[in-house]
């Protein structure tokens, strides 16, 4: 079979790499044969999946077909074609182990000289779940389905008791053989999750209310920059800003009046500059007044559209409860916004090195990227330690780059590696750095957001952040277009996280294949 394909074909590289992996954990849980069963080595099945993902074939039925008609697939399975159910069950049963394989492949890449840690870009991309967005329902629907299922079960029990007598008939299946993936079980799970999420939202709403009060109190005492916490009434915030600026303006008026009185008593000249007497004068007061007018107009518009007061709505309100939904096909997935519309799916987070190697991955069902940065920073640091442990000359983890979706005070101030987080759109940052450049360190009294804006205006900061899109965006596109991971094959957060690790390690192997062949040709 070595004569079937050229020596430099990708399939030989995949087989050689899989042979170097430690698959003892796979073999410990994999049943090799048995009465009425055909055995396949886990290494062969893993190589089959990796090569399939590498060429964009993720369907187990399609892989089974290719094992009969495609030379490379026939080489991997040595012409002993596994059934598609064997392939699918192997992928599902070992989804939790693909993270270990990802780490081993990352170590192999590091030994090959890959993994430039000078800059690491983190970004999220939405991937569709193996579920329809039309399968989402509200809490009332799940309660009605649970009621129907309970009524049907009660009616069936009553009919059996009438026919066979009360009690067990002796032909029931053992509890361990009950199917945990039935529709009834998924409905119960969705209902329980909805109730738990509502309790969390109620608690979060109470916490937001306390934070809102503290935030408004801070606004009255000092100028606060950055995004307001959830639950803050924009009108109340604008009123607090106006009250603070008017208090400051009154202090200026009093100081000017005192200076005029002192000058009159001494017979000296009046204070230089404009006369300070109008309580509504001054740039800051006028700006605060304009902000209050905008907030009032926005609130009035919202009231007109909804017919209710939206400025006081919180995350735990009855209006918000009505929009909480769960998907009966994949309860872990969520409705997520994308540029092309709404999808039922997951939010995949990637950390990518300067040479387009995936350093760490994380899968969440949170539509926002903000909460994923700190976990991704921790995973990136651990991966950097793994990479440095495989090379003779360690590299220090440099600057982590992230877009404005990750900008928050916690993400800017949490200890960890150096990071450059956008505070606005990329083109705005580039224009500001060109038209209003900065130099040196930020002012000592600058807030974390102001310090980051200052750094992005410096030539070095702007040039460094410019690398973000060119680092991580091509990898996002490669996973979706080359590997074909626009939609997960499995269901559930843990299973899909395993598939993301499988796709990521496949990407790294392809990068390593290209790197080694380029190095060999150059040599």
N, C-alpha and C positions, 0 to 999 in steps of 0.2 A: 504493500500500500504506500510505501515511501516514494514509489515511482509515479504515483497518481497526481501529485501536486509538487510544484517547485519548492526548493529548500527554504526560500524566504517567505513562504505563505503564512498568513496570520494564524491558521489553525495549528501549525507546528509550534508557534510561539505560545499560544494559549495552553496547549498540552504540556509544554515544558514548564510554564509558570505554575500550573495547577499541581504538577508533580512536586514542586518545591514547597507547597503549602502543607501545614499541619492540619490534617482532616480527622484526627482521632476522635474529636467530639462528634463529628458527623457519623463516623463508623460505630461509635458507642451506642447511638440511638437508632441506627439504620439496621433493619432486619435483612440479613443476607440469606435469602432463600427461605425454605420451609415448605411444608406440604401444600401443593397446589399453587405455589407462588414462584415466579421467576425472579432471580436476583440480578441486580445491577449495581456495580460499584459506585459509591457516592462520588468519587473523583471523576468518573466518566459523566455522570449526570450533571455535576457542577460545571465541568468543561463544556458540556452541551448547552447549558443555560448561558454561560458567559459568552460563548461564540455566537449563540443565537441573538443575544442582546447586542453584541458587537456589530452584527450585520443588520440590526433592526427587526429581528424576528423574535417576538415575545410570546406568541400564541403556542400553547403546548400542542395543539392539533397540527399547526403549521410546521412545528419542529419535527413532529413524528413523520409527517409527509416528506420533509426534506431529508430525513435520515434514510430514505429509500431512493431518492432521486438526485440529491446533491452530493457531489464527491466529498466536500469538506465535512459535511455532517456524517457521511458514511464512514469517513476515517475516524472520527471521534468515537462513534459507537462500535467500530470494527464490524460493521454490517449486521450487528445484532440490534435491530431497531426496537427501542422501548415504546410501550404504549403511551398515548398522550396523558392518560390518567396517572401513570407512573411519574411522568415528568411534572405534572401539575401538583401531585401530592408531595413530591420531593421538595418542590419550591415552597409549598405552604408549610410543610412540617419543619423545615429548617430555616424559615424566614428570620428567626431570632439569631441565627448563627452567621448570617451574612455580614453583620457588623464586625465580627472577628476576622472574617476573610478580608473585609475592606482594610482593616488595620494591617494584616499581613501583606497585602498587595502594596499598601503605602510604604511598608518597610522595604519591599523589593525595589520599589521606585527610588527610594532614598539611596539604596546601595548602588543603583545605576547612575547616581549623580543628579537626580531630579529633586525638585522641591526648593525653589528659591523663596526664602522667607523674608526678604527685604520688605516686600509689600504683600499684604493678603487682603483680598476684597471679599466682603460678605454681602450676599444679596438673597432675596427670596423670590421664588417663582411659583405660580399657582399651577397645580396639576390636577386634572379631573379625576374623580373617584369612579369606581366601577358601580355607579348608581345613577339613576335618573333624577334630575332636579324636580320632576313632577311627583316624586315619591315622598316629598316633604309634607308634613301635616302638623297641625297645632295640637295642643294638649287635649282639647275636647274630642278630636277625632280618635286619638289613642285611647281615651277613656271609654268611648263608645265601642271601639273594637275589643277592648279588654272585657267589657260587659257582655258583648255578643259571644266571645270565646267561652267565658265562664258559663253563660246560659246554655250554649251548645254542649259543653262538657257535662253540665248537670243533667241535661236531657238525655245524653247518651248513657250516663251512669244509671239514671232511672230506668231506661229501657232495658239495659243489661240486667239490672237487679230484678226487673219484672220477669225476664226470660230465664235467667240462670239462678236467681235467688240473691239475697244480699251478701256482701263480702267478696273476697277474691275468688276467681274461678280457677286459679292455678295456672293460667296460660299467659299471664302478663309478662312483659319484658322486664329484665332486671333494670334497676335504676341507672347502672353504669352504661347501659346500652341506649339510653334515651338520647334522642338527637338534640343537641344544644342549639342548633341553628334553625329551629322551626320559626315560622312567622309569629306564633304566639309568644315565643321567648323574646324575639326582637321587639315586639310591641311592648311587652312588660319592661324591657330594658330602656326603651325610649321614654316610656312614661316615668320611670324612676329617674332618669337623667333630667327630664324636664322639671320634675319637682325639685331635684337637688340644685339645678341651675337657678330656678326661681328663688330658692332660699339663699343662694350665693348672691344673686342680684339684689335681694332685699337687704342683705348685710352690707353689700358694697354701696347701696344707696345711702344707708345710714352713715357709713364711713365717708362717702362723698359729701354728705351734708355737713359733717364736722369739718372736713377739709375746706369746704366752701366758706364756712364762717371764718376760719383762720385766714384764708386767702383774702377775703374782703377786709378783715382787720388789718392785714399787712398793707393792702392797697391804700388804706386811709393814712398809714404812717410813713410809707416809703414808696418809691417807684419800683415796680416789679415788672420784669421782662419775661418772656417765654409764654408757653401755652397755659391757659387757666385749667385747673383740675376739673374733672367731671362734676356736673351738678351745680356749677356756678351760674347764676342768673346774669346774662350779659348786661341787662339794664342796671342791676344792682352794682355790678363791677364798674360800669361807666359812671354811676353816681358817686361811688367811692373815690374814683380817680378825680372827679370834678371837685368833690369836697376837699381832697388833699391839696389840689392846686389852688383852690380858692383860699384855703388856710395859709398856704405859702404866700399867695398874692397879698393877703391882708397883712402878713408879717412885713412884707416889703413896703406896703403903704405906711404902716406904723413906723417903720425905720426911717422912711423918707420924711414923714411929718416930724419926727424927733430931730432929724438933721436940720430941717428948715427952722424949727423953733430954736435950736441951739445957735444956728447962724444968725438969726434975728437978735438973740440976746447978746451975742458977741459983736454984732455989727459987721460980720464978715459976709462973704459972698454966699449965695445959695448953692446947694450941691449941683454939680455938673450933671448933664444928661437930661433925659426926658422927665417930665413931671409924673410921679407915680401916685395916682389918686383913684383911678377907675378900678373897682373890684373885679370887673369882667374883662379887664384889659390884660395884656401879656400873651405871648405866644402859647404858653402851656395851658393857660385857662381856656383860650379859644379852641385849642386842640381838644381839650377834654370836653368842652361843650359840643363840638362837632361829633365826637365819639358817642356822647349821650344821645344826640339826635339820631345818629345812625342806628344805635341799638333800639331806640323806641320805634323807628320806622320798621326795622326788621321784625320786632315783636308784633307790631300791628299787622304786618303782612302775614305772618304765620297764624295769628289769631283769625284772620279773615279766611285763610285757606282751610284751616282745620276746624274752626268753630269753637275752639277751646283755648285755654291759656297754656301755651307750650313752653313759656319761659320758666315755669316751675315744675315741668315734668322731669322725673328722675328715672334712673335705670330700673327701679323696681316698681314703677307705677303700673296701673291696670292697662294703660294704653300700650306700654312696652311689653307687657305679658302677652298681648295678643299676637305679637310678631315672633315669639319664640317658637321655633319649629325643630323637628327632628326628621331624619330620613329613615324610613322603615327598611330600606335595602341595606344601607351602610350607616348605622347610627352614629359612628364616629366622624363621618364627613360633615362638612358645613357648606352653606351657600356663601361663595366668596366673590368679591368684585374683581373683574379684570378689565383691561383696556377694551376687550372685545365684547364685554357684557358680563353676565353672571354665570358662574359654573358651580356645580356640585363637586367639591374636591377638597384638597389639602394644600397647605402652604409649605413648600420645600425650601429649606435654608441651606445655602452652600457657602463654604469658605474656600477660596481658590487662590493658589500661589501665583507668583509672577510668571511661571512657565506653564500655566493652565492645568495644574494638578489639583484635584479636589482634595483638600486637606481635612475637611470635616463636613458632616451633613446632619441635619435635624429636620424632622417632620412634625408639623403642628396643624391643628385645625383652627387656629386663630387667624383671622384675615389680616391683622396688623403685624408688621414686622418688628415693631418696637420692643415687644416683650421677649423676642427671641435673641436679642443681641448678647445679653450677658451669658446665657447658656452657650451660645456659639463662641463667645470669647474663651470660655472655659474649655470647650472642646478643641478650639484652635490651639490653645496653649498645650494641651495634652498631646495633640497630634504633632506639634513642633518638637516636643520632647522625644516622641517616638522617632521622628525623622532624624533628629540629631543623634539619637542613640545608634543609628545604623550607619553613620558616616564618620570618617576619621577627623574631619574638621567641622565642628558644629557651627551653625549659623544662628545668630541672635534673631529672634522674632522681631521684625521691624514694625511698621505702621499698618494698622488695620483700617481699611477704607470702607465706608458705608454711606448710603444715600440718605436723603432727608427723612425717609420713612422710619429711620432708627433714632432720630434726634429727640432726646428727652433729657431732663436734668440728671436722672439716675444713670442713663447710658453715658453721659458726658463725664460724670464724676466718679463712677464706680472704679475702684482700683483694678489694675490689669495692664495689658499692653498699651502702647501708644496708639491712639486712634484719631482718625480724621473723619468727622461725620458732617455731612452737608447740612446747612441750615436753610436751604432753599433749593430751587431748581438748578441743575448743572449749568445751563446757559446763563442764568443770572449770576452765578458765582464767577463764571469766566468773564462776564462783562464787568462786574464790580471789581474784580482783580485787575482788569486792564484799565478801567477808567478811574478808579479810586484805590490804588495800591496802598498797602501798609508795609511797615518795616518794624523790626525789633519786636520785643515782647508786648503783649496786650497790657492795658492799664491795670494797676494793682487792684482797683476796686471793680473791675469788670466781672460780670456774672459769667458762669460757664458758657452760656450761649453766646454772649458778647465776645468772650475770649476765642471761641471757635470761629466766629465770623471774622475776627481780626486775623487769625491764622490763615483762613482761607483767602484773605485778600493779599497775603504776602506772595511774592513770586514762587517761593519754594512750596508753600502750601497749595497754591493753585495748580502748579505743575504736578505735584504728587497726587492730588485728588483726580486729576485728569486721567490717571491710569486706571481708575476704578472700572469704568464701563468696558474698556478694552481688555480687562482681566477677567471679569466674571460673566459678562453678557455672552461672549462666545461659548462658554461652557454651558450656560443655560440653554442656548440654542442647540448645542451638540446633543445634550441629553434628550431634547424633545424631537429633534429632526433626524439625528443619526442613530441614536439608540431607540428612538420611537416612544419615549416615555411621556407622551401627552395624556395618557390615561392609565391608571394603575390596573393591573390584572387581578389583584386580590382585593379583599375587603377588610376593613378594620384598620385602626391607626397603627398597631404594632406590625401587622402583616405588610402594610404599605410602606412602613419605615424600613422593613427588611428589603422590600423590592427596591426602594431608593438606594440603599447600600449596595445592592447587587448592580444596579445601573451605574452607580458612582465608581465602584471598583472596576467595572468593565471599561468605563471611560479612562480610568488611570492606566489600565493595561494597554489600551489603544495608544495612549500618549507614550507609554514606555516602549511599545513596539515601534512607533515612529521615531522616538529618540534614539533607540539602539541602532536602528537601521541607518538613520542619518549619520550617527557617529561612526558606524562601520564604513559607510561610503566615503566619509570625509577622510578617515584614516587611510 
